Amino acid sequence: MGSLLTFNLGVEAGQLMVLCLLLPLLLWLRRFQWYRKMMISTSCLIFVLAFYWLIQRLQ
């Protein structure tokens, strides 16, 4: 049980580190006019990829 907890805490810490590194860049990119279109396109791409993986795992 302890190893599972430390593994999950490590994963969460890694996600926080990535967020802390990317957040300043994303805030800076908000200044550009194309930012909104890029974010919507990227979100749609992530959704399609996740949906594809879901369908793969259900088969």
Protein Blocks (a to p, Z undefined) as FASTA:
>chain_A
ZZmmmmmmmmmmmmmmmmmmmmmmmmmmmmpmklmmmmmmmmmmmmmmmmmmmmmmmZZ
